[in-house]
């Protein structure tokens, strides 16, 4: 029997959620408002929370040229980050979904052993393998593809796809086989169109991880021409004297693509997360 909430309880629930939402949104709000202030007003704290004069001069400065020591412009670094995100997301969707589908077709102890291996790989942090990878690919430093290659295959993405594929009724695949469809045709013509929510959720999570990737570029990139945005903002912040207004404007421009991607895929993302949590 469903529980009915009284008007007082409903008001309290929304009040608590509103306060929590404000607390979590406050840093992002300060980031945006600080990007509209001159540099000497950014560090005034909450006493100068609202800017007296709204100005987009910081954005103009960042978009035109980052600094005199840099060989490129903001759009060059943005292009590198977009390219890396595109390669990792599209390649990851293809590789991880096919791996998960093949895993879901297995039966017996072999499937359980492989699935256990996937779960164990999820527990291995990237920091623990970053140094061995650095020595393995040291000869390919300052290249674009080496920044994307280690992140295409992802155990957590395989787990998400596998969990979703296991919920698809077996009768659908049996009907496809009776119609003469092989595994490849069944996957691309039937499974993929039915799996838009999980593809969206995996795409967003992969994009978030790749867009904010910092450790691997720090190890592998010294050439500004292949430097992604997260690495460039650290370099930009280290310029003396720091221009905090421009740094916050850079931060807003760095976060903006993530918000756009999430808003675009929000409905499918929520469906994918909800469906993947039903059973494992």
C-alpha positions as CSV (number, residue, x, y, z in Angstrom):
1,X,0.0,0.0,0.0
2,X,1.4,3.3,-1.1
3,X,2.1,5.9,1.6
4,X,0.4,9.2,1.3
5,X,2.4,12.3,2.4
6,X,0.6,15.1,4.2
7,X,1.0,18.7,2.9
8,X,3.3,19.6,5.8
9,X,5.5,16.6,5.1
10,X,5.5,17.5,1.4
11,X,6.6,21.1,2.2
12,X,9.3,19.9,4.5
13,X,10.6,17.4,1.9
14,X,10.8,20.1,-0.7
15,X,12.4,22.6,1.7
16,X,15.2,20.1,2.6
17,X,15.7,19.2,-1.1
18,X,15.8,22.9,-2.0
19,X,18.4,23.7,0.7
20,X,20.6,20.7,-0.4
21,X,20.2,21.7,-4.1
22,X,21.3,25.3,-3.2
23,X,24.4,24.0,-1.3
24,X,25.5,21.8,-4.1
25,X,24.8,24.5,-6.7
26,X,26.6,27.3,-4.8
27,X,30.1,26.5,-6.0
28,X,28.9,26.4,-9.6
29,X,27.0,29.6,-9.1
30,X,30.1,31.3,-7.6
31,X,32.2,30.0,-10.5
32,X,29.9,31.6,-13.0
33,X,29.5,34.9,-11.1
34,X,33.2,35.1,-10.5
35,X,33.9,34.8,-14.2
36,X,32.0,38.0,-14.7
37,X,34.1,40.0,-12.2
38,X,37.4,41.7,-12.5
39,X,40.3,39.7,-11.1
40,X,40.7,41.8,-8.0
41,X,37.1,41.2,-6.9
42,X,37.0,37.4,-7.3
43,X,38.6,36.6,-4.0
44,X,36.3,38.8,-1.9
45,X,34.3,35.7,-0.8
46,X,30.6,35.9,-0.1
47,X,30.8,39.5,0.9
48,X,31.2,40.4,-2.8
49,X,29.2,37.4,-4.1
50,X,27.2,39.4,-6.7
51,X,29.3,41.3,-9.3
52,X,28.6,45.1,-9.3
53,X,29.2,45.4,-13.1
54,X,28.5,42.4,-15.3
55,X,31.2,42.0,-17.9
56,X,32.2,39.2,-20.4
57,X,35.7,40.6,-20.8
58,X,37.2,37.6,-19.1
59,X,35.5,35.3,-21.7
60,X,36.7,37.5,-24.6
61,X,40.3,37.3,-23.2
62,X,40.2,33.6,-22.8
63,X,38.6,32.9,-26.2
64,X,41.0,35.2,-28.1
65,X,44.3,34.1,-26.6
66,X,45.2,32.3,-23.5
67,X,48.6,33.8,-22.7
68,X,51.7,35.1,-24.4
69,X,53.7,32.0,-23.7
70,X,51.2,29.6,-25.2
71,X,51.6,28.6,-28.9
72,X,47.9,28.0,-29.4
73,X,44.5,29.4,-28.6
74,X,41.5,28.2,-26.6
75,X,39.8,26.6,-29.6
76,X,42.9,24.6,-30.3
77,X,42.8,23.0,-26.9
78,X,39.0,22.6,-27.1
79,X,39.5,20.8,-30.4
80,X,41.9,18.3,-28.9
81,X,39.5,17.6,-26.0
82,X,36.5,17.2,-28.3
83,X,38.5,14.8,-30.6
84,X,39.7,12.7,-27.6
85,X,36.2,12.6,-26.2
86,X,34.7,11.6,-29.5
87,X,37.2,8.8,-30.1
88,X,36.9,7.4,-26.5
89,X,33.1,7.6,-26.4
90,X,32.3,6.2,-29.9
91,X,35.1,3.6,-29.7
92,X,34.1,2.7,-26.1
93,X,30.4,2.3,-27.1
94,X,31.4,-0.1,-29.9
95,X,34.0,-2.2,-28.1
96,X,32.3,-2.4,-24.7
97,X,28.8,-3.1,-26.0
98,X,30.1,-5.9,-28.2
99,X,32.1,-7.4,-25.3
100,X,29.1,-7.2,-23.0
101,X,26.8,-8.8,-25.7
102,X,29.3,-11.6,-26.3
103,X,29.5,-12.1,-22.5
104,X,25.7,-12.3,-22.2
105,X,25.6,-15.0,-24.9
106,X,27.9,-17.3,-22.9
107,X,26.6,-20.0,-20.6
108,X,28.0,-22.0,-17.7
109,X,31.0,-21.4,-15.6
110,X,32.9,-19.6,-18.4
111,X,30.5,-16.7,-18.3
112,X,30.6,-16.4,-14.5
113,X,34.4,-16.5,-14.5
114,X,34.7,-13.7,-17.2
115,X,32.0,-11.6,-15.4
116,X,33.9,-12.0,-12.1
117,X,37.1,-10.8,-14.0
118,X,35.2,-7.7,-15.2
119,X,34.0,-6.9,-11.7
120,X,37.6,-7.3,-10.4
121,X,38.9,-5.0,-13.1
122,X,36.4,-2.4,-12.0
123,X,38.2,-2.3,-8.6
124,X,41.6,-1.4,-10.1
125,X,42.2,2.4,-10.1
126,X,43.8,3.9,-13.1
127,X,46.5,5.5,-10.9
128,X,47.8,2.0,-10.1
129,X,48.5,1.2,-13.7
130,X,49.4,4.7,-14.9
131,X,53.2,4.4,-14.4
132,X,53.5,1.0,-16.1
133,X,51.4,2.4,-19.0
134,X,53.7,5.4,-19.2
135,X,56.8,3.2,-19.6
136,X,55.0,1.0,-22.2
137,X,54.0,3.9,-24.4
138,X,56.8,6.3,-23.6
139,X,57.8,6.3,-27.3
140,X,54.4,7.6,-28.3
141,X,54.3,10.6,-26.1
142,X,52.9,13.9,-27.4
143,X,50.4,12.2,-29.7
144,X,46.7,12.4,-29.8
145,X,45.8,8.7,-30.1
146,X,47.9,7.7,-27.1
147,X,45.8,9.9,-24.9
148,X,42.6,8.0,-26.0
149,X,43.8,4.4,-26.4
150,X,43.9,3.3,-22.7
151,X,40.4,4.5,-22.1
152,X,38.4,2.9,-24.9
153,X,37.9,-0.4,-23.2
154,X,36.3,0.1,-19.8
155,X,35.2,-2.6,-17.4
156,X,32.5,-0.5,-15.8
157,X,31.0,0.2,-19.3
158,X,31.0,-3.6,-20.0
159,X,29.3,-4.2,-16.7
160,X,26.6,-1.6,-17.5
161,X,25.9,-3.0,-20.9
162,X,25.9,-6.6,-19.7
163,X,23.4,-5.8,-16.9
164,X,21.1,-4.2,-19.4
165,X,21.5,-6.9,-22.1
166,X,20.6,-9.6,-19.5
167,X,17.2,-8.0,-19.0
168,X,16.2,-8.4,-22.7
169,X,13.8,-11.3,-23.0
170,X,15.6,-14.3,-24.7
171,X,12.5,-14.8,-26.8
172,X,13.5,-11.8,-28.9
173,X,16.8,-13.3,-29.8
174,X,15.3,-16.7,-30.4
175,X,12.8,-15.1,-32.9
176,X,15.7,-13.4,-34.7
177,X,17.5,-16.7,-35.0
178,X,14.4,-18.4,-36.4
179,X,14.3,-15.6,-39.0
180,X,17.8,-16.4,-40.0
181,X,19.6,-13.6,-38.3
182,X,23.1,-14.3,-37.0
183,X,24.7,-12.8,-33.9
184,X,26.0,-9.7,-35.8
185,X,22.7,-8.9,-37.4
186,X,20.8,-9.5,-34.2
187,X,23.1,-7.2,-32.3
188,X,23.0,-4.3,-34.6
189,X,19.4,-4.6,-35.9
190,X,17.6,-5.6,-32.7
191,X,19.7,-5.2,-29.6
192,X,21.2,-1.8,-30.3
193,X,17.9,-0.1,-31.1
194,X,16.4,-1.5,-27.9
195,X,19.3,-0.3,-25.8
196,X,19.3,3.4,-26.3
197,X,19.0,4.2,-22.5
198,X,22.1,2.2,-21.6
199,X,24.0,3.6,-24.6
200,X,23.2,7.1,-23.5
201,X,24.1,6.5,-19.8
202,X,27.4,4.9,-20.8
203,X,28.1,7.7,-23.3
204,X,27.6,10.4,-20.6
205,X,29.7,8.7,-18.0
206,X,32.5,8.0,-20.4
207,X,32.4,11.6,-21.7
208,X,32.6,12.9,-18.1
209,X,35.6,10.8,-17.3
210,X,37.4,11.5,-20.5
211,X,36.6,15.3,-20.5
212,X,38.1,15.7,-17.0
213,X,41.1,13.4,-17.6
214,X,44.2,15.0,-16.1
215,X,46.7,12.4,-14.8
216,X,47.3,10.7,-18.1
217,X,47.9,13.9,-20.1
218,X,50.2,15.2,-17.4
219,X,52.3,12.0,-17.9
220,X,52.2,11.9,-21.7
221,X,51.9,15.4,-23.0
222,X,54.4,18.2,-23.1
223,X,53.7,19.6,-26.5
224,X,51.0,22.4,-26.3
225,X,49.6,21.5,-29.7
226,X,48.2,18.2,-28.3
227,X,47.3,19.6,-24.9
228,X,43.7,19.0,-23.7
229,X,41.7,21.6,-21.8
230,X,42.1,20.1,-18.3
231,X,45.8,20.2,-18.6
232,X,45.8,23.7,-20.2
233,X,43.8,25.2,-17.4
234,X,46.4,24.0,-14.9
235,X,49.1,25.6,-17.0
236,X,47.0,28.8,-17.3
237,X,46.4,28.9,-13.6
238,X,50.1,28.8,-13.0
239,X,50.8,32.0,-14.9
240,X,52.0,34.8,-12.7
241,X,50.3,36.9,-11.6
242,X,47.1,34.8,-11.8
243,X,44.1,36.4,-13.3
244,X,41.3,34.8,-11.3
245,X,38.5,36.3,-13.4
246,X,39.9,34.6,-16.6
247,X,40.7,31.4,-14.7
248,X,37.0,31.1,-13.6
249,X,35.9,32.0,-17.1
250,X,38.1,29.2,-18.4
251,X,36.4,26.9,-15.8
252,X,32.9,27.8,-17.0
253,X,33.9,27.1,-20.6
254,X,35.4,23.8,-19.5
255,X,32.2,22.7,-17.7
256,X,29.8,24.0,-20.3
257,X,30.1,21.1,-22.8
258,X,29.5,18.6,-20.0
259,X,26.2,20.4,-19.1
260,X,25.2,20.4,-22.8
261,X,25.8,16.7,-23.2
262,X,24.0,15.8,-20.0
263,X,20.9,18.0,-20.9
264,X,20.8,16.4,-24.4
265,X,20.9,12.8,-23.1
266,X,19.2,13.4,-19.7
267,X,16.0,11.4,-20.3
268,X,17.9,8.3,-21.7
269,X,20.5,8.6,-19.0
270,X,18.0,8.4,-16.2
271,X,16.3,5.4,-17.9
272,X,19.6,3.6,-18.4
273,X,20.7,4.1,-14.8
274,X,17.3,3.0,-13.5
275,X,17.1,-0.1,-15.7
276,X,20.8,-1.1,-14.9
277,X,20.0,-1.0,-11.2
278,X,17.1,-3.4,-11.4
279,X,19.1,-6.5,-11.4
280,X,22.8,-7.5,-11.9
